Amino acid sequence: MTYVQGIGTAGNCLEGTTMKTTIIYHSYSGITRGIAEEIQKACGGDLVEVTLKQNYSSISAYTLGCYRAMKEEADPIDPETIDVSASDLLVIGTPVWAFKATPAVNAAISALRGSEGKKAIIFATCGGSAKDTLPIMEKALAAKQVTVAGQFVLTKKEIAEGSKVSTLIDAVRALQG
């Protein structure tokens, strides 16, 4: 595999990159946001943070939020629609709640417009196990005619070590070609 070296001090302008990348994520505690920002810094692209129209409290996130995640439900989000028609590659990240994607990420996938024929890399951040998270996201993306080209689970320990984050970034770069 050949990786394109970044140029410039920020490392976000990649020589020879022709694929437009959109990085879509929801972050409750800031961990998933940090990974999304690292990807953008290393690979470029547009960042789309999906936020809830009505935030969960710390108690309701672990009760109602996890319950809704277990049922694979979606919550109202901003932005309401996410037009990716000008993008070639999607990177979608979620925290894991009850071994599933958050209701905000479920809504984000439903909100995709112009996604037909796109490729995606999906990732989940978690304390230990993502269990069904990525297969469920892959199925939802397939319904939007998006092909998942890479899947990554990043535990707290792996995030702290950094090597798996680097592997995720390398996968994005490889697809940007």
C-alpha positions in Angstrom: 0.0 0.0 0.0 1.2 3.5 -0.8 0.4 6.3 1.5 0.4 9.9 0.5 2.6 12.1 2.7 1.0 15.2 4.1 2.5 18.6 3.3 2.5 21.8 5.3 2.8 22.3 9.1 -0.8 21.2 9.9 -0.5 18.0 7.9 -4.0 18.5 6.6 -3.2 19.2 2.9 -2.4 15.9 1.2 -0.4 16.0 -2.1 -2.3 14.2 -4.8 -5.5 13.7 -2.8 -8.4 13.9 -5.1 -11.2 12.3 -3.0 -13.3 14.7 -1.0 -13.8 13.4 2.5 -16.6 14.1 5.0 -16.1 13.1 8.6 -19.4 12.7 10.4 -19.5 12.0 14.2 -21.5 12.4 17.4 -19.6 12.7 20.6 -21.0 12.7 24.1 -17.9 12.9 26.3 -15.5 14.4 23.7 -13.6 11.2 22.9 -15.1 10.5 19.5 -14.8 14.2 18.7 -11.0 14.0 19.4 -10.6 11.0 17.0 -12.6 12.8 14.3 -10.4 15.9 14.7 -7.3 13.8 14.5 -8.5 12.3 11.3 -9.3 15.7 9.8 -5.9 17.1 10.9 -4.1 14.2 9.2 -6.3 13.7 6.2 -8.2 16.9 5.6 -11.9 16.9 4.9 -15.1 18.4 6.2 -16.1 17.8 9.9 -19.8 17.4 10.6 -20.6 17.2 14.2 -24.1 15.8 14.8 -25.7 17.2 17.9 -28.9 16.4 19.6 -31.7 18.9 19.4 -32.4 18.0 23.0 -29.4 16.9 25.0 -29.5 14.0 27.5 -28.6 14.7 31.1 -25.8 12.5 32.5 -28.6 10.3 34.1 -30.9 10.2 31.0 -28.0 9.4 28.7 -27.4 6.1 30.6 -31.1 5.3 30.9 -33.2 6.7 28.1 -30.2 7.2 25.7 -29.0 3.6 26.1 -32.5 2.2 25.9 -33.0 4.1 22.6 -29.6 2.9 21.3 -30.5 -0.7 22.2 -33.6 -0.4 20.1 -31.6 1.2 17.3 -33.8 4.3 17.4 -32.9 7.8 16.2 -33.1 11.1 18.0 -33.8 14.5 16.4 -30.5 16.1 15.4 -28.8 19.1 13.9 -28.1 19.2 11.1 -31.4 17.6 10.0 -30.0 16.5 6.7 -26.4 15.8 5.7 -25.7 16.3 2.0 -22.7 14.2 1.0 -23.2 14.3 -2.7 -20.0 16.2 -3.3 -18.0 13.7 -1.2 -16.3 10.6 -2.3 -15.4 9.1 1.1 -17.4 9.2 4.4 -15.9 8.6 7.8 -18.5 8.1 10.5 -17.8 7.8 14.2 -19.9 7.0 17.2 -19.5 6.3 20.9 -20.9 3.0 22.0 -24.1 3.0 24.1 -25.4 -0.4 25.2 -23.3 -2.1 22.5 -24.8 0.0 19.7 -24.4 3.3 18.0 -25.9 6.4 19.7 -29.4 7.5 18.6 -27.7 10.6 17.1 -25.5 8.5 14.8 -28.5 6.4 13.8 -30.3 9.7 12.9 -27.2 10.9 11.0 -27.1 7.9 8.8 -30.8 8.3 8.1 -30.1 12.0 7.3 -27.5 11.3 4.6 -28.4 12.7 1.2 -26.5 11.9 -2.0 -24.7 9.0 -0.4 -25.3 6.4 -3.2 -22.1 4.8 -4.4 -19.9 6.3 -1.7 -17.4 4.5 0.4 -17.2 4.8 4.1 -14.9 4.0 7.0 -16.8 3.6 10.3 -15.4 3.7 13.8 -16.7 3.3 17.3 -15.2 4.5 20.6 -15.9 2.5 23.7 -14.7 1.4 27.1 -14.3 -2.2 26.2 -16.6 -3.8 23.6 -18.5 -2.4 20.7 -20.3 -5.8 20.1 -23.1 -5.1 17.5 -22.3 -1.4 16.8 -20.4 -1.6 13.5 -22.4 -4.4 11.8 -25.6 -2.4 12.5 -24.1 0.7 11.1 -22.8 -1.2 8.1 -26.4 -2.5 7.4 -27.9 1.0 7.8 -25.3 2.4 5.4 -25.9 -0.4 2.9 -29.5 0.7 2.8 -28.2 4.1 1.8 -26.1 2.4 -0.9 -22.8 3.1 0.9 -20.1 0.5 0.9 -18.2 0.2 4.1 -14.5 -0.2 3.3 -13.1 -0.3 6.8 -14.3 -0.7 10.4 -12.5 0.2 13.6 -13.3 -0.3 17.3 -11.2 2.0 19.5 -11.2 1.2 23.2 -10.0 3.7 25.8 -6.8 1.8 26.1 -6.1 1.7 22.4 -6.9 5.4 22.1 -4.4 6.1 24.8 -1.7 4.0 23.1 -2.4 5.7 19.8 -1.4 2.9 17.4 -4.9 1.9 16.4 -5.8 5.6 15.8 -2.8 5.7 13.5 -4.1 2.6 11.7 -7.5 4.2 11.2 -5.9 7.3 9.8 -3.7 5.2 7.5 -6.9 3.5 6.2 -8.5 6.9 5.4 -5.4 8.0 3.6 -5.3 4.8 1.6 -8.8 5.3 0.4 -8.1 8.9 -0.4 -5.4 7.6 -2.7 
